[in-house]
Amino acid sequence: MLRDHILPASVVGFLLLFGLLILATRPAPPEANAVQSTAVAVVELFTSESCLTCPPADSLLGRIQREAQSHGRPVYTLDFHIGHPGTGHDVPRALLDVFTQRHRRYAQSLGSHIYSPQMIVNGTDVFVGSDEFHARRSVGRVLRQHAPVRLHAHATPRPGGRIAVDVRATGTFTDAVLNIALVTPDTADPNPVHDGLVRAFVSHPLEAEIVVDLTISPLVDISTARVISFAQDAKTLAVLGATEANIE
């Protein structure tokens, strides 16, 4: 007669634990890392003259941008260079003041100090701009979140050094701000590491449909320029949505 074979309780417990460990260490399914259909990542980098760690941060911004483009991910990168008029990037005084005020506003909102390089993802996560691990983790996180506002933009050149940007917004927003930036490669660098140097920047209360004029320097080559539009909550500065347009 065949005898029943009953495993000891300790062996059964070990097998169950081993099975759970296997399940826990299996790679996540592709959909777990998928980008939400409305998600966006706006990566702002604040750099300055005579900053030894700014070049690595610029290179990191370029890598984030290129990898996002190659994977078709909605990541928008902007470099606000807070330098001195007439040096290097040649930021006009008026635009320099806008950048500085924006940097200070983030410091007040996020309870952070002002320093460079400083990177801010979607208006809420601030850290040292050369910290690649933090940057990639932050971008990955926001790309898995829902963005409540969808933006569609069209940019057209106008006489007098102006770019007319027509933006339409849908979704949920009440007290929100629309930011529009014209970005180009860094012409002061013979081998620019990214093409997100901000050359013009304006903010305006967000409306369902709005046309905003960008005034640009005659030194800016608009053939290499792009226009990035993004909405933020006026109080928390959290990014609500973003889009990009070529000038045509």
DAZI-V58439 format. One record per run of one state. SS is the DSSP state (A for helix, B for strand, O for the rest). FROM is the first residue (numbers start at 0). TO is the last residue. If there is no record, write none. Layout:
BEGIN
ss: <SS | SS>
from: <FROM | FROM>
to: <TO | TO>
END
This chain:
BEGIN
ss: <O | A | O | A | O | B | O | A | O | B | O | A | O | B | O | B | O | A | O | B | O | B | O | B | O | B | O | B | O | A | O | B | O | B | O>
from: <0 | 8 | 25 | 29 | 33 | 40 | 48 | 53 | 71 | 74 | 82 | 92 | 110 | 117 | 121 | 124 | 128 | 131 | 142 | 148 | 158 | 161 | 171 | 175 | 184 | 196 | 205 | 208 | 215 | 221 | 224 | 225 | 233 | 238 | 247>
to: <7 | 24 | 28 | 32 | 39 | 47 | 52 | 70 | 73 | 81 | 91 | 109 | 116 | 120 | 123 | 127 | 130 | 141 | 147 | 157 | 160 | 170 | 174 | 183 | 195 | 204 | 207 | 214 | 220 | 223 | 224 | 232 | 237 | 246 | 247>
END
